[in-house]
Amino acid sequence: MNSKLIASLLSVSLLFSIPLAVGDSSPHSTGSIVDNITEAMLKEYIQTIQDFGPRLTGSVATQETAAYIASQFQDLGLTVQQPSWSYHDQEDINIEGVHQGVNHSSDSIFIVCAHHDSVSGSPGADDNGSGTAAVLAAATVLSRYQFEHTIRFVTFSGEEQGLLGSHIYAQEAEEKDETLTAVLNADMIAYTETSEGKDNVKIYDNAASNWITDRAENVSHTYHSEIGLNIVRPGASSGSDHASFWEYGYDAIFFHEYEFNQPNYHSPSDTIDTLDIDYATRVTRLIVGTLIDLADIVSEDFTDPVLSVIKPREGYLYLGNRELFPVSLIPGRALILGNIDIQTTVFDNQSGVKAVEFYIDGVLKHTDMEPPYTYLYAESGFSRRTLEIKAYDNKGNTAHKDIEFLIFSL
């Protein structure tokens, strides 16, 4: 590109405060979002889950783990469900946090899931504290954003007894005719032995589900600096909860560490000190990036409008709707004699301004949908008033300003 043209574009961008689309630099781009998945986050979640001790389905430890997961989802503002299940002489609960999509015409549901139970005698840091931590991290980061389609963050119990909790969950989804468009299952994603293991991750799929893996590969290539993983596709595997969804006709894939954790699998030594937290973080970033790609993040306008009050200004005297001069008698307030035409400017360079509201002492007096945004205050009397102006853009972001004034008007 011509250097003079670049300079001109930069000047225009600065003048109008419109960010140029250079690479993936937006703070709300997929690359920037997955950067919020950190080693500290994954370590804290895995350690907390491990500390509940062996989490045999139906045990107190599993109940405490489920309560912890539910509380995390609730703190994030998700809609939390704790559906109970009974199957093959076992019973327990699953935990579900729902992040509702904003597109009300869409019935598509995307799931990221893991099992939170472990075998007897194993603290289950890798199997499957690591996958559960990925679900919690995904919920923590993605709950801050809006998506076109609904995302469910789900953890199952009963996996170690034969995919029991996920079997009932998938069965009930099929009975309800729910549109589970894609299921991303994480199970054992934190162990490496070699540099080759650090650089690769396995994704298991079946013929119907390989389109999801295709999307994950695209995310891995596009955001390689943030993720740093190559995807290996071994084919199908029935060894985790994704298989329950295959049974009922749903598309699902299974993220799994490249080098199987044979030294610690289903043993007391499955502890966090044996894990590669950097690797777990990067696998989680891949899962989250894939989920962003699938669920369609809403247009990246999360910036509030820019609102400025032109008239009245604090500390100024107004007479007959004209600004005269500053007055020291009323610091922090405007002094108005007669009626006044309240004026404001509002800018939103992304989705555009939807409306500007004018409130006096908390009561809505006027709504203006088109610039210039004004309101004629023509109430008689002598009083102290509070003016509040609220501006809204077309994506629900808001801005507001408060001005106090003394007014005398006949």
Secondary structure by P-SEA (a helix, b strand, c coil): ccaaaaaaaaaaaaaaccccccccccccccccccccccaaaaaaaaaaaaaccccccccaaaaaaaaaaaaaaaaacccccbbbbbccccccbbbbbbbccccccccbbbbbccccccccccccccccaaaaaaaaaaaaccccccccbbbbbbbbccccccaaaaaaaaaaaaaacccccbbbbbccccccccaaaaabbbbbbccccaaaaaaaaaaaaaaccccbbbbbbcccccccaaaaaaaacccbbbbbbcccccccccccccccccccaaaaaaaaaaaaaaaaaacccccccccccbbbbcccccccccccccccccccccccbbbbcccccccbbbbbccccccbbbbbcccccccccccccbbbbbccccbbbbbbbbbbbcccccccbbbbbbbbbcc
